[in-house]
Amino acid sequence: MKIDMDWSPVHLKPLLDYIKKVSEEEYALLSPYIEIETSKPGEVLLKSGATEIESRFILQGMVGKFYLGKLERLYVQGDVCVEMESYSNQLPSRFELKVLQQARFTRLPYKNANLILEKYHQFEDLSEELYRLFRYREEEWKAVSMFPFEQARTALNKHYPGFESILTQKQLADLLGVDRKTITRHNHKEYAEAKLKRIIRYYKSNLKYPFESRVHNEVDKLDAQTLVWGGIIHRLFSGTRDESKYKKLRLTWLSARLYPDASWEKLTWIARLYALLFAMDDFTDQLPEGIKAEVWGEISCGFYGVLEGDNCMILPKSIMAYRNAFYELWMKLPRLVNHDPSYLDYLRDEIQLYLKSNTWEAENRDRKVIPTMEDYLVQRPFFSGGQLSISLTPLAMDCEYSEIKDAFTKSKAIRSLAAKLIFITNDLFSYEKEKGVGDFHNLMILKIHHEQIKEDRAREEIMKYHRQTLLEFTTQAEVFRKSKSPTEQELLKQIEYKISGAASWSLYDTSRYHKLFNEEE
């Protein structure tokens, strides 16, 4: 320990004036009674079994109070540090006071405290206020010690920023009333979340497009109506918990981003279709392996029946809810597309491709088959829904399909690239979620598995793949961008909304892939 000879009790005035104002001249009177000391980490200020003979006011650093080797509380800047039970009764202490971080503090011996109060009555009020401060801080610590682990840790970090870096893992565990395994587990979780936050910032900085993303201006109204349609009318959600989850994850926002210029009637139809697809996806995801393909087969059977006009089949009750919802949508579709047979046939084929591809994925998961990269790249645009979202582009445009059919056919290559861009970003965003459930149907997971490379390298290579695909898309789209045809220009803009909208929804609107994704910076 080191005594500071240049210090004066007058230096206490700015620290204690908020408690009770005392003049500098009066503080100067305390010089013969109070000392200041600096102690290094590990120095013991009070041994267990010794009598507490002084009180301290912490100016800097940190001191710990231990009982039988376990850390019970901390004293930091602005705290009165004293083992009060021993000090008040002048009996041996059950506790030990030890410096945890180099500390600078005042020392007021017990006998000197009594002398000051006998000689200088003007300090009685300050003494009482300091005693109240001590008791208040003690009650605060008792309250924190009653908190659950996470809440206690949050409270301590708020009041004592950086305290965890000073303590050993055992000391931290003792202070929070948990074992070291809990601390280790929590630290791993915090490290993973900090890493994911950096990755999300990286995505937000680097996954940008040379075209905008917009949200339909009536998205809140759309969300409310879609929730009623899916939850109350068709019972696609199993209860209020699923309905709350649908709303919390802002699933309707995806439709509003992909089709921001659609008329209300058409947007409503699309949002309901997406609610149906989300409900089916979540339902089948939670099924145990071995039954996923069977359920997707039954869903497909019901949908094929609707598409082919066979409405007499018997299906399980849960599957019938999906089939009935799809039946309503399919019956309303012809009027929305002015009964255009070619577009209806096209959408029929696209929906069948979506169903077949999801069944393929389910069969792989049931049989624990890890797909080849080649097979995955063929199927992913379909079971991701990216291909289907682009196929619905003409439906959301303010014109007849016959007016844009030639342009739409001409856009086949850029539509394929757009679907690829959608699933690439989706696989980047959903990596943590799919890894957590052991699903290999993710581009990053497959790349890591098949090529035996590290996660960071796989991410960089997929980001490079995305940049190359985007360059190819923008190059081929230039023909449409420079076209003299307003129809071709509008079609390109709507396809671009699908690309930017899917990424923006994942990064800024929903927490479907992780709770950190839509957190504000």
C-alpha positions in Angstrom: 0.0 0.0 0.0 1.1 3.6 -0.6 0.2 6.7 1.3 -0.4 9.9 -0.8 1.1 12.8 1.2 -0.1 15.4 -1.3 -3.8 14.6 -0.8 -6.0 16.8 1.4 -9.6 16.1 2.7 -10.6 19.3 0.8 -10.6 17.0 -2.3 -13.6 15.3 -0.9 -15.8 18.4 -1.2 -16.7 18.0 -4.9 -17.4 14.3 -4.3 -19.6 14.7 -1.3 -21.4 18.0 -1.9 -24.3 16.2 -3.5 -24.9 14.5 -0.1 -24.3 17.4 2.2 -22.5 20.6 1.6 -19.6 21.5 3.8 -17.1 24.3 3.3 -13.5 23.8 2.2 -12.3 25.3 5.5 -14.2 22.7 7.5 -12.9 19.9 5.3 -9.3 21.2 5.9 -9.9 20.6 9.6 -10.0 16.8 8.9 -6.4 16.6 7.7 -5.0 15.1 10.9 -7.6 12.4 11.0 -7.9 11.0 7.4 -5.4 9.5 5.1 -5.5 8.4 1.5 -4.1 5.1 0.2 -3.4 3.3 -3.0 -3.5 -0.5 -3.0 -2.7 -3.0 -5.7 -4.9 -5.9 -6.8 -4.8 -8.8 -4.4 -4.0 -6.7 -1.3 -6.2 -7.6 1.7 -7.7 -4.6 3.5 -9.5 -6.7 6.1 -8.8 -10.3 7.0 -11.6 -12.7 8.0 -11.4 -12.9 11.9 -9.9 -9.4 12.3 -11.8 -6.5 13.6 -12.8 -3.7 11.2 -11.1 -0.6 12.6 -11.6 1.9 9.7 -14.0 3.0 7.1 -13.0 3.9 3.5 -14.4 6.0 0.7 -13.5 4.6 -2.7 -12.1 7.2 -5.1 -10.9 4.9 -7.8 -10.7 1.1 -8.5 -12.6 -1.8 -7.1 -12.7 -3.7 -3.8 -14.5 -7.0 -3.2 -16.2 -8.4 -0.1 -15.7 -12.1 0.4 -17.3 -14.7 2.6 -15.6 -18.1 2.9 -13.7 -17.4 -0.3 -16.8 -16.4 -2.3 -17.2 -12.9 -3.7 -20.4 -11.3 -2.3 -20.4 -7.7 -3.4 -18.2 -4.9 -5.0 -17.2 -1.5 -3.8 -16.4 1.0 -6.5 -15.9 4.8 -6.9 -18.3 6.7 -4.7 -18.9 3.8 -2.3 -18.3 3.7 1.4 -16.3 0.6 2.0 -16.5 -0.9 5.4 -17.5 -4.2 7.0 -20.3 -2.5 9.1 -21.1 -5.4 11.4 -17.6 -5.7 12.7 -17.0 -1.9 12.6 -20.1 -1.0 14.6 -19.6 -3.7 17.3 -15.8 -3.8 17.2 -16.0 -7.6 17.0 -14.1 -10.0 14.6 -15.4 -9.9 11.1 -16.8 -12.9 9.2 -15.8 -11.3 5.9 -12.6 -10.4 4.0 -12.1 -7.2 2.0 -9.7 -7.5 -0.9 -8.6 -5.1 -3.7 -9.7 -6.4 -7.1 -8.6 -3.5 -9.3 -5.9 -1.0 -8.2 -7.8 1.2 -5.7 -7.4 4.6 -4.3 -9.4 5.4 -1.2 -9.6 7.4 2.0 -8.9 5.7 5.4 -10.8 7.0 8.5 -9.9 4.9 11.6 -12.7 4.1 14.0 -11.2 6.2 16.9 -10.7 9.2 14.6 -14.3 9.1 13.4 -15.4 9.4 17.0 -13.0 12.2 17.7 -14.2 14.2 14.6 -17.9 13.9 15.7 -17.0 14.9 19.3 -14.9 17.9 18.2 -16.7 19.1 15.0 -20.4 18.8 15.3 -20.9 20.3 11.8 -19.9 16.9 10.4 -22.7 15.0 12.1 -25.2 15.5 9.3 -22.6 14.4 6.7 -21.8 11.3 8.7 -25.4 10.4 8.9 -25.9 10.9 5.2 -22.8 8.7 4.4 -24.2 6.0 6.7 -27.6 6.2 4.8 -25.6 6.0 1.5 -23.9 2.8 2.7 -27.2 1.2 3.8 -28.8 2.2 0.5 -26.0 0.6 -1.5 -26.2 -2.5 0.7 -29.9 -2.9 0.0 -29.3 -2.4 -3.7 -26.9 -5.3 -3.6 -29.3 -7.5 -1.7 -31.9 -6.7 -4.4 -29.5 -7.5 -7.2 -28.6 -10.8 -5.6 -32.2 -11.8 -5.7 -32.5 -11.2 -9.5 -32.3 -14.1 -12.0 -28.8 -14.5 -13.5 -29.4 -12.6 -16.7 -31.2 -9.7 -15.0 -28.5 -9.5 -12.3 -25.8 -9.4 -14.9 -27.5 -6.7 -16.9 -28.1 -4.6 -13.8 -24.4 -4.9 -12.7 -23.2 -4.0 -16.2 -25.3 -1.0 -16.2 -24.0 0.3 -12.9 -20.5 -1.0 -13.1 -19.5 -1.0 -16.8 -16.5 -3.3 -17.5 -16.7 -5.1 -14.1 -16.6 -8.5 -15.7 -13.2 -7.9 -17.3 -11.7 -7.3 -13.8 -13.1 -10.5 -12.1 -12.0 -14.1 -12.5 -14.6 -16.5 -13.8 -15.1 -18.0 -10.3 -15.5 -14.5 -8.8 -18.1 -13.6 -11.4 -20.0 -16.9 -10.8 -20.0 -16.4 -7.1 -21.2 -12.8 -7.4 -24.1 -13.8 -9.6 -24.9 -17.0 -7.7 -24.3 -19.5 -10.5 -21.7 -22.1 -11.4 -18.8 -21.5 -13.8 -20.4 -23.6 -16.5 -23.3 -21.1 -16.7 -20.8 -18.2 -17.1 -18.9 -20.1 -19.8 -22.1 -20.9 -21.6 -23.3 -17.3 -21.4 -19.9 -16.0 -22.6 -20.0 -18.3 -25.6 -23.5 -17.1 -26.4 -22.4 -13.4 -26.1 -19.4 -14.1 -28.3 -21.6 -15.7 -30.9 -24.0 -12.8 -30.8 -21.3 -10.3 -31.1 -19.8 -12.1 -34.0 -23.3 -12.3 -35.7 -23.8 -8.6 -35.2 -20.5 -7.9 -37.0 -21.6 -10.2 -39.8 -25.0 -8.5 -40.1 -23.3 -5.1 -40.3 -21.1 -6.6 -43.0 -24.2 -7.7 -44.9 -25.8 -4.4 -44.6 -22.7 -2.7 -45.9 -22.0 -5.1 -48.8 -25.3 -6.5 -49.9 -26.5 -3.4 -51.6 -28.2 -3.1 -55.0 -28.2 -0.4 -57.7 -32.0 -0.3 -57.4 -34.3 0.6 -54.5 -36.5 -1.4 -52.2 -39.9 -0.1 -51.2 -42.7 -1.2 -49.0 -46.4 -0.9 -50.0 -47.8 2.1 -48.2 -50.8 0.2 -46.7 -48.7 -2.6 -45.2 -50.2 -2.3 -41.7 -53.8 -2.7 -43.1 -52.6 -5.6 -45.2 -51.0 -7.3 -42.2 -54.2 -7.0 -40.1 -56.4 -8.4 -42.9 -54.0 -11.2 -43.8 -53.8 -12.2 -40.1 -57.6 -12.5 -39.9 -57.8 -14.5 -43.2 -55.0 -16.9 -42.1 -55.8 -17.1 -38.4 -59.6 -16.8 -38.0 -61.1 -17.7 -41.4 -58.8 -20.6 -42.4 -57.1 -21.6 -39.1 -53.7 -21.8 -40.8 -52.2 -21.0 -37.4 -52.6 -23.3 -34.5 -53.5 -20.7 -31.9 -52.9 -17.2 -30.6 -49.2 -18.0 -30.1 -48.7 -18.7 -33.8 -50.8 -15.6 -34.7 -48.6 -13.5 -32.5 -45.5 -15.0 -34.0 -46.8 -14.2 -37.5 -47.3 -10.6 -36.5 -44.1 -10.3 -34.6 -42.0 -11.6 -37.5 -43.7 -9.2 -39.8 -44.2 -11.8 -42.5 -46.7 -9.7 -44.4 -43.9 -7.2 -44.9 -42.3 -9.6 -47.4 -45.3 -9.4 -49.8 -45.4 -5.6 -49.3 -41.7 -5.3 -50.3 -41.8 -7.7 -53.2 -44.9 -6.1 -54.8 -44.9 -2.5 -53.6 -46.9 -1.2 -56.7 -49.6 -3.9 -56.8 -53.2 -2.9 -56.6 -54.9 -3.6 -53.3 -57.0 -6.5 -54.6 -54.0 -8.3 -56.1 -51.7 -7.5 -53.2 -54.2 -9.0 -50.8 -54.3 -12.2 -52.9 -50.5 -12.4 -52.9 -50.2 -11.7 -49.2 -52.6 -14.5 -48.4 -50.7 -16.9 -50.6 -47.5 -16.0 -48.7 -49.3 -16.5 -45.4 -50.3 -19.9 -46.6 -46.8 -20.8 -47.7 -45.3 -19.6 -44.5 -47.8 -21.6 -42.4 -47.0 -24.8 -44.4 -43.2 -24.2 -44.1 -43.3 -23.7 -40.4 -45.7 -26.7 -39.8 -43.5 -29.1 -41.8 -40.3 -27.7 -40.3 -41.4 -28.7 -36.8 -42.3 -32.3 -37.8 -39.8 -35.0 -36.8 -37.7 -36.6 -39.5 -39.3 -39.5 -41.2 -42.7 -37.9 -41.7 -41.8 -34.7 -43.5 -42.0 -36.1 -47.0 -45.3 -37.9 -46.3 -46.9 -34.6 -45.1 -45.5 -32.7 -48.1 -46.9 -35.5 -50.3 -50.4 -35.0 -48.8 -50.2 -31.2 -49.1 -49.1 -31.7 -52.8 -52.0 -34.1 -53.4 -54.5 -31.6 -52.1 -53.0 -28.8 -54.2 -52.8 -30.9 -57.3 -56.5 -31.8 -56.8 -57.3 -28.0 -56.8 -55.2 -27.4 -59.8 -56.7 -30.3 -61.8 -60.3 -29.8 -60.6 -60.5 -32.8 -58.4 -62.2 -31.5 -55.3 -63.5 -34.7 -53.8 -60.4 -36.2 -52.1 -60.3 -36.9 -48.4 -57.3 -35.5 -46.6 -56.2 -35.2 -42.9 -57.9 -32.2 -41.1 -54.7 -30.2 -40.8 -53.9 -30.7 -44.5 -57.5 -29.8 -45.5 -57.0 -26.3 -43.9 -54.1 -25.7 -46.3 -56.0 -27.2 -49.3 -59.1 -25.1 -48.6 -57.1 -21.9 -48.3 -55.4 -22.7 -51.6 -58.7 -23.6 -53.2 -60.1 -20.1 -52.3 -57.1 -18.4 -53.8 -57.0 -20.5 -57.0 -60.7 -19.9 -57.6 -60.2 -16.1 -57.3 -57.1 -16.0 -59.5 -58.7 -16.2 -63.0 -60.7 -13.0 -62.5 -57.5 -11.2 -61.3 -55.6 -12.2 -64.5 -58.6 -11.6 -66.8 -59.0 -15.4 -67.4 -55.8 -15.5 -69.4 -55.3 -19.2 -70.0 -51.6 -19.0 -70.8 -50.7 -17.2 -67.6 -52.9 -19.5 -65.5 -51.2 -22.5 -67.1 -47.8 -21.0 -66.4 -48.6 -20.4 -62.7 -50.0 -23.9 -62.4 -46.7 -25.3 -63.5 -44.8 -22.9 -61.2 -46.8 -24.0 -58.2 -46.3 -27.7 -59.1 -42.5 -27.0 -59.3 -42.6 -25.4 -55.9 -44.4 -28.4 -54.4 -42.2 -31.0 -56.0 -39.0 -29.2 -54.9 -40.2 -28.9 -51.3 -41.0 -32.6 -51.4 -37.5 -33.3 -52.7 -36.1 -31.4 -49.7 -38.3 -33.2 -47.3 -37.3 -36.6 -48.6 -33.6 -35.7 -48.2 -34.2 -34.6 -44.6 -36.2 -37.8 -43.8 -33.5 -40.0 -45.3 -30.6 -37.8 -43.9 -29.4 -37.3 -47.4 -26.9 -34.4 -47.9 -27.5 -33.2 -51.4 -24.7 -32.5 -53.9 -24.0 -28.9 -54.7 -25.2 -29.5 -58.3 -28.5 -30.9 -57.2 -29.0 -28.2 -54.6 -28.3 -25.3 -57.1 -31.0 -26.8 -59.4 -33.6 -27.2 -56.7 -33.0 -24.2 -54.5 -34.7 -21.5 -56.6 -37.9 -23.5 -56.5 -38.2 -24.6 -52.8 -36.9 -21.2 -51.6 -39.9 -19.6 -53.2 -37.7 -17.1 -55.1 -38.7 -18.5 -58.5 -42.4 -18.4 -57.5 -42.2 -14.8 -56.3 -40.8 -13.7 -59.7 -43.4 -15.8 -61.5 -46.1 -13.7 -59.8 -44.6 -10.4 -61.2 -47.1 -10.1 -64.0 -50.0 -10.5 -61.6 -48.9 -7.5 -59.6 -48.5 -5.2 -62.7 -51.1 -2.8 -63.8 -51.7 -4.4 -67.2 -53.0 -7.5 -68.9 -50.7 -10.4 -69.2 -51.1 -10.4 -72.9 -49.6 -6.9 -73.0 -46.3 -8.1 -71.3 -46.2 -11.7 -72.4 -43.5 -11.1 -75.0 -41.4 -9.0 -72.6 -41.9 -11.6 -69.9 -40.8 -14.4 -72.1 -37.8 -12.4 -73.2 -36.8 -11.9 -69.6 -36.3 -15.6 -68.9 -32.5 -15.2 -68.3 -32.7 -12.3 -65.9 -35.6 -13.9 -64.1 -33.4 -17.0 -63.5 -30.6 -14.7 -62.2 -33.0 -12.8 -60.0 -34.2 -16.1 -58.4 -30.5 -17.1 -57.8 -29.8 -13.7 -56.1 -32.8 -14.2 -53.9 -31.8 -17.7 -52.7 -28.1 -16.7 -52.2 -28.9 -13.9 -49.8 -31.6 -16.1 -48.1 -29.0 -18.8 -47.5 -26.5 -16.2 -46.1 -29.1 -14.9 -43.7 -30.6 -18.2 -42.6 -27.3 -20.0 -42.1 -27.3 -19.7 -38.3 -30.9 -20.9 -38.1 -30.3 -23.9 -40.4 -27.0 -24.8 -38.7 -28.9 -24.8 -35.4 -31.3 -27.5 -36.5 -28.8 -29.5 -38.5 -30.4 -28.8 -41.9 -27.9 -29.2 -44.8 -30.2 -27.4 -47.3 -28.2 -24.2 -47.2 -25.5 -23.0 -49.6 -23.1 -22.1 -46.8 -23.6 -25.3 -44.9 -23.1 -27.4 -48.1 -20.0 -25.5 -49.1 -18.4 -26.0 -45.7 -19.3 -29.7 -45.7 -18.4 -30.6 -49.3 -15.3 -28.4 -49.6 -14.1 -28.8 -46.0 -13.5 -25.1 -45.5 -14.0 -22.7 -42.6 -17.1 -20.7 -42.1 -15.6 -17.3 -42.8 -14.0 -18.5 -46.1 -17.3 -20.1 -47.2 -19.1 -16.8 -46.5 -16.6 -14.8 -48.5 -16.8 -17.2 -51.4 -20.6 -17.0 -51.4 -20.4 -13.2 -51.2 -18.1 -13.3 -54.3 -20.6 -15.6 -56.0 -23.4 -13.1 -55.2 -21.3 -10.2 -56.7 -20.7 -12.2 -59.9 -24.3 -13.1 -60.2 -25.4 -9.5 -59.6 -22.9 -8.3 -62.3 -24.3 -10.9 -64.7 -27.9 -9.8 -63.8 -27.2 -6.0 -64.3 -25.3 -6.7 -67.6 -28.2 -8.7 -69.0 -30.8 -6.3 -67.6 -29.2 -3.4 -69.4 -31.1 -4.4 -72.6 -34.3 -3.9 -70.7 -33.1 -0.7 -69.0 -32.2 0.9 -72.3 -35.3 -0.4 -74.1 -37.6 2.0 -75.7 -40.5 -0.1 -74.5 -42.1 1.2 -71.2 -43.4 -2.3 -70.6 -39.9 -3.8 -70.6 -38.6 -1.1 -68.3 -41.5 -1.6 -65.9 -41.1 -5.3 -65.9 -37.4 -5.0 -65.1 -38.2 -2.6 -62.2 -40.7 -5.1 -60.8 -38.2 -8.0 -61.0 -35.6 -5.8 -59.2 -38.1 -5.2 -56.4 -38.1 -8.9 -55.8 -34.3 -9.0 -55.4 -33.9 -5.9 -53.2 -37.1 -6.5 -51.3 -36.2 -10.1 -50.3 -32.9 -8.9 -48.9 -34.3 -5.8 -47.2 -37.1 -7.8 -45.5 -34.5 -10.2 -44.0 -32.1 -7.4 -42.9 -34.5 -4.7 -41.7 -38.1 -6.0 -41.2 -38.1 -9.5 -39.7 -36.3 -11.6 -37.1 -37.3 -14.8 -38.7 -33.7 -15.9 -39.1 -32.4 -14.4 -35.9 -33.6 -11.9 -33.4 -30.5 -9.6 -34.2 -31.3 -9.1 -37.8 -33.8 -6.3 -37.6 -32.3 -4.6 -34.5 -31.7 -0.9 -35.0 -28.0 0.1 -35.1 
